Amino acid sequence: MPPSRNSRFARHGLAGWFLLLVLAPLLVAAETPARITRDTTYLPLAPQTTYLHDTGGAATLDQTHRLLDDGRFDPLPNGDASFGFQTGAFWFHVRVTNENPREQRWLLVQQYALSDRIDVYARYPDGRTVHHAGGDAFPFEQRSIRYRHPNFWLDLPTGEEVDLLVRVQSQSSMQVPLFLYTPAAFAELSRDGQLGIGIYYGILLALFFYNLVLWLVLRDGSYFWYLFHISAFGLVLFTLNGLGFEYLWPHSTWLADKSVPLSVCLAQIGMQQFSRTFLDLNTRWRLGDRISKGIIAFFVLLGIAATQLPYHVATPIASAAVFPSIVWIAVITLMVVRTGYRPAKVFLLAWAMFLLGTGIFVALAFGLLPKTFITEYGVQIGSALEMLLLSVALGYRYAALRNENERIVRDAKNSLEAQVIERTGELRQAMSELESAHHRLRESSRLDGLTDLYNRTHFREAFEHLLSQSRNSQRPISLLMIDLDHFKRINDTYGHLVGDDCLRCTSNTLAETLRPHGALLARFGGEEFIAALPGMGLGEASVVAEELRHALRAQPCRSGDLEIAVSASIGVHCVDLEARDSLESALQVADQALYAAKAEGRDCVRTL
């Protein structure tokens, strides 16, 4: 039996009512102004906001007003102002009515830090339009309030409808959550937000310094790459939260533009390298290790290219590459878990937290998820849990390695203790003998066999070091060239054995006299000696030389029953540090001074 007319009307009527119920919120959102009631302190504008995508980005304000009047603006899809990476410009319109007589000055905040340029046009009933501009294409100090999110002061007179048109053009992800705040409400918002961010970065700093100490003590490469991972990923979030532009490069719009892809690349390099090191991938799965190295090379090249590529090219590539990169880390971790490596289980749990948070971040950047507290701060929550668990995993890994080493040592001790002790004793004895022989050989190569003073070779090496120190400290250094007078006559009269006794006695007198002055003393050859006096100029060195000459005259040399008087001629030279004298030129001048002393009757001190 065909349906009656009334039943058909009923069905069409129900369908109509159903469509009306579905479309009513959209129609209301498009027409109803955002009302600020007497008790309102902050107001999200998304429910009453409509938008227009200007794909060419060339529409003027007047053209946009005409399109608005023609009904070309659409309600936000599901009340969400997240559109992912888009070309052109987006226009957002909302009509605001202020019914709160106590608050006529409001702050418009766009709660996304990376938009390049934001233009806000407030049109009042009297026809005037007020324009504000912001975004990270402008220096940070141009913002109405020094805050990580772009913000603009608006005057909203009581009882008047004000049309707000917001134009956003950016190479970053198009996310435009707009809120109105009273000054007091914004102060609370910024306080609570900064507290949460401070807690997060406090956790990162605590983990950083704790593991820095462990790395300095243990010198384990895993700890270094963990520190690199924390620092790089902290920089990523510092940039995404707008804090990098606020605190690190407020005057550099270039860095504000390039910091996101660069920091993302650094973070991925740190993550991949830390994973390789922690999992000991080179020995446990070499194919996976080679793939990880290839991923690292990709991010290195992408980071270099990001300094030249446009933001809208580099950032989507870097953001899209994050997810497969961390998925690959999960894959290699699973492979290592299958080998029975226990620390990899904790590592896998940590990476699951990070994978979840980062996946939320990437999905939000491409407009696949709405902007909520969880999606906006999911990467912070996930990364904080991940880094805490990674710190635990590092400790577990170190404990596992230590236990394994202890087990190996214990087994070796139980099976080979006697042999180890015996071989160790033999080795120690051999090393001791070798060290003693080496010490004797080294000393014999440095000392003169007759006088036990340093020889000429060692003096040259030591003097070059003293000369370098003097040049660095700009303190003088002097040379004494000492020659025993008429020593050939002693050898001819008493014999060479007596002459050797005289040389030994003289060297003792020289050493005793010069020791308090910190001199470097050596036998230069035959009956000639040389001494370096660091920290002494020509005058002080001449005084020491006179003291030395008198000491030699006052102490005759003894050889058996013989007492033989000895005198010396001494040449003094202060090295010119500015002239960069070499040892040879300095010795030559000191030798000339010595010849001058001999020429003037010997037993005297002369300078040049």
C-alpha positions, 0 to 999 in steps of 0.5 A: 500500500503506498504511503499516505501524503501525511506520512510522506510529509511527516518523513520530510518534516522530520528530515527537515528538522534533523537538517535544521538541528545539524546546521543550526550551530553553524548558522548561529556561529556565523551570525551570533556575535561573541558576547562578553558578559559581566562575569567574563574574564576570558573568552575563546572566540572559535565558536563564533569565528568564521574564516576565508582561505585566500589562496593567493594571499593578495586580497585587500581589507576592502575586498575581504569586507565585501567577501564577508558581506557576501557570505563567503566566510565559513564557520570553523570546521568543528570549531577548530582553527588548525589547518596544517601547512597551507599556502596563501593567507587565512582571514578570520572574522568574529563580531564581539559585543562587550557587556562588561562595563568594568573591562573595556580594555582586552588582550587578544592572544593568538595561542600559537607561537610560530605564525609569521605575520598577523594583522588585526583589524578592529572596525568600530560602529563609527566607521574607524578601523584600528590596525595591529601587526605582529608575529615572528616576522617582527622584532619581539619587543613590538608585541603589546606584552612581552609574551611568547604568544602574539598578542594585541591590546583592543579597546572594546567599548561597552554595548558596541559591536566591534568587527574583528578581522584577523589575517594570518599568513605564515610558512609555519603550520596554520594554527590560529586559536584566538582568545580574549583576556582581561589583564588580570586573567591574562596575568593568571594565564601567563603565570600558570603557563610559565610555571608548567614550562618551568617545571618541564625545563627544570626536569630537563636541567636536573636530568642534564646536570645529573647525567653530565656528572655521570658522563664526566665520571664514567666517560661512557659515550651513551651519557654524552649522546643522552646529554646531546639529545636532552639539549637538542630536544629542549631547544626544539620545545623552547622554539615551538613554545615561542621562548626561543624568540622571547629569550634567545634571539628576540631581534633575529627574525632569521633565526626565528624562521630557521630555528624550527627545522634546525633544532628538529634536525639536531634533535633527531641526530642526537636521538639516533646517535644515542640509540646506536650507542645505548643499544650497542647497535654496531655489534648487535645488528650491523644492518640496523646500525648502517641504516641509523647512520644513513638517517643521521646523514639525512638529518645532517644534510637537511639541517644544512639545507634548512639554512637556505630552503624556505621555511614552508619547504624545510619545516614540513620535511623535517616535521614529516621525517620525525615520525619515521625516524622515531618509529625506526628507533622503536624497530631497532629497540625491538630487534635488540630486545629479541637478543635478550639485552635487558636494558633495551626493555626499559629503553623501549618503554621510554621510547613508547612515551616519546613516540606517542607525544611526538606523534601527537605533535606531528599530527597537530602540526599537519592539522590532523588533530584538534588543538587541546591541552593534551595535543598542545602539550603532549610532546612535553609530557611524553618527552619528560616521561621518556627522558626520565625513563631513559635516565633510569635505563642508562643506570640500569645499563651501567649496572648490567655492564658492571655486574657482567664485568664483576661476573667475568672477573669473579669467574676468572679469579676462581679459575685462574687466581694462582696463575694470575697472581704469579703472572702479575708478580712477574709483570710487576717485577719486570715493569719495576726493573724496566722502569728503574733501567729507564730512569737510570738511562734517562738520568745518565743521558741528562747528566755529565759523568764527571761532575754530575751536573746536567750536560749540554744537550739537556741544558739546550732542551731545558733552556728552550722551555725556560725561554718560552715561559719567560716570553709568556710571563714577560719576565727576564732571563739571563745566561752566565758563561763560566770558564775556569782560569788557566785550567790547562796549567793545573792539568799540566802541573798536577795531572789530569786526575787532579784536574778532574778532582778540581772540576768536581770540586768546582761544580759542587761550589757552583751548584751550592752557590746557584741553587738558592737562585733557582738556576739551571746549571750544566757543564758546557764542555772541558772547564766551561760551565753555563747557567741560566737565571730565570727571572733575573735581568742583567743587573741581578745576574751580574750580582750573582756572577760576582757572588759566584766568582768570590765563592770560587776564590774562597774555596780552594779545590782539594785533591789528596793533600793538595789545595789548589786555588781556582778562579773563573772568568764569567760572561753575563748576558740578558736575553732579549725576549722581544728579539726572539733570540734563539739559544745559539745567538744568546750563547754567542753573546754570553761567550763574547762577554766571557772573552771580554772578561778573559781579555781584561785579565780574567777572574772578573765578570763582564757584560755586553 
